[in-house]
Amino acid sequence: VDLCEGLQHNKSIKEFGLDDNKIKNDDMRNLAPFITNNPSLHTLNIDGCLGSCGVELLSEALMGRSQSIENISLDSNCIEGRHREEFDGFVDALIHNKELRRLSLMFNQIGKAGCTSVARLLKSPDSQLKSLILRHNCINDECAVILAESLSSNSSLNNVDLDRNDSVSGKGLFAFLKVVSGTPKGVINL
């Protein structure tokens, strides 16, 4: 709590990481002003710390920023599809952050509901996302098709990492192959 309270008024930290420390709702409420009001912050790594309420508070903090964050990692937070409303709010906040370049959501079990939400980000004409890491996320062929179809009009994304989503077979791979064949700069790790 003391760390989160102490950061509330900081305006100079550029990169912030908090890994494997359970953030309680009060901690996230105290950390939110730092995320919202620090104009220097460009990289945010909160890995293995958030529950669904924390995701909601983080979304509000990101939505309140007047400057965009370039790199966000929320690995290992179990942001599962059953928290669809919170995850949709998070994606809305990401769409609001127009300078977002790298997003990592490894080990979050996002499944179909999460892929549908992420597809909205990828379809956004304002998206500048270049790298999307979705390793270990219960993504299957249906999810892969949703993601691949969302890339048809996306010209900025050049790395999609779907490694360790073992339910993606030829059907899902083919959907990405169709997209990649139309954009020579595309890289997909499966």
Long-range contacts (C-beta under 8 A, 24 or more apart in sequence): 1-26, 1-27, 1-30, 4-28, 4-30, 4-31, 4-34, 5-30, 7-31, 7-34, 8-33, 8-34, 8-37, 9-33, 9-34, 9-37, 10-34, 10-38, 11-37, 11-38, 11-39, 11-40, 12-38, 12-40, 13-38, 13-40, 13-41, 14-40, 14-41, 14-42, 14-43, 15-41, 15-42, 15-43, 15-44, 15-45, 16-41, 16-43, 16-44, 16-45, 17-43, 17-44, 17-45, 17-46, 17-47, 18-45, 18-46, 18-47, 18-49, 19-45, 19-46, 19-47, 19-48, 19-49, 20-47, 20-48, 20-49, 20-76, 21-48, 21-49, 22-49, 23-49, 23-50, 23-51, 23-54, 25-53, 25-54, 25-57, 28-53, 28-54, 28-57, 28-58, 29-57, 31-61, 32-57, 32-58, 32-60, 32-61, 32-64, 33-61, 35-61, 35-62, 35-65, 36-61, 36-62, 36-64, 36-65, 39-66, 39-67, 41-67, 41-69, 42-69, 42-70, 42-71, 43-69, 43-70, 43-71, 43-72, 44-69, 44-71, 44-72, 44-73, 45-71, 45-72, 45-73, 45-75, 46-73, 46-74, 46-77, 47-73, 47-74, 47-75, 47-76, 47-77, 48-75, 48-76, 48-77, 49-77, 50-74, 50-77, 50-79, 51-77, 52-79, 52-83, 52-86, 53-86, 55-79, 55-83, 55-86, 55-87, 55-89, 55-90, 56-86, 56-89, 58-90, 58-93, 59-86, 59-89, 59-90, 59-92, 59-93, 60-89, 60-93, 62-90, 62-93, 62-94, 62-96, 62-97, 63-92, 63-93, 63-96, 65-96, 65-97, 67-99, 68-97, 68-98, 68-99, 68-100, 69-97, 69-99, 69-100, 70-99, 70-100, 70-101, 70-102, 71-100, 71-101, 71-102, 71-103, 72-97, 72-100, 72-102, 72-103, 72-104, 73-102, 73-103, 73-104, 74-104, 74-105, 74-108, 75-104, 75-105, 75-106, 75-107, 75-108, 76-106, 76-107, 76-108, 77-107, 77-108, 78-107, 78-108, 78-109, 79-105, 79-108, 79-109, 79-110, 79-114, 80-108, 80-109, 80-110, 80-111, 80-114, 81-109, 81-110, 81-111, 81-112, 81-113, 81-114, 82-113, 84-113, 84-117, 87-113, 87-114, 87-117, 88-117, 90-117, 91-117, 91-118, 91-120, 91-121, 94-121, 95-120, 95-121, 95-124, 95-126, 95-127, 98-126, 98-127, 98-128, 99-128, 100-127, 100-128, 100-129, 101-128, 101-129, 101-130, 101-131, 102-129, 102-130, 102-131, 102-132, 102-133, 103-129, 103-131, 103-132, 103-133, 104-133, 105-133, 105-134, 105-137, 106-133, 106-134, 106-135, 106-136, 106-137, 107-135, 107-136, 107-137, 108-137, 109-137, 109-138, 110-134, 110-137, 110-138, 110-139, 111-137, 111-138, 111-139, 111-143, 112-140, 112-142, 112-143, 112-146, 115-139, 115-143, 115-146, 115-147, 116-146, 118-147, 118-150, 119-146, 119-147, 119-149, 119-150, 120-150, 122-147, 122-150, 122-151, 122-154, 122-157, 123-150, 123-153, 123-154, 125-153, 127-154, 127-156, 127-157, 128-156, 129-156, 129-157, 130-156, 130-157, 130-158, 130-159, 131-157, 131-158, 131-159, 131-161, 132-157, 132-159, 132-160, 132-161, 133-159, 133-161, 134-160, 134-161, 134-162, 134-165, 135-161, 135-162, 135-163, 135-164, 135-165, 136-163, 136-164, 136-165, 137-162, 137-165, 138-165, 138-167, 139-165, 139-167, 139-168, 139-172, 140-165, 140-167, 140-168, 140-172, 141-167, 141-168, 141-169, 141-171, 141-172, 141-175, 142-172, 143-168, 143-172, 144-168, 144-171, 144-172, 144-173, 144-175, 144-176, 145-171, 145-172, 145-175, 147-176, 148-172, 148-175, 148-176, 148-178, 148-179, 149-175, 151-176, 151-179, 151-183, 152-179, 152-182, 155-183, 157-186, 158-185, 158-186, 158-187, 159-187, 159-188, 159-189, 160-186, 160-187, 160-188, 160-189, 161-188, 161-189, 162-188, 162-189, 162-190, 163-189, 163-190, 165-190
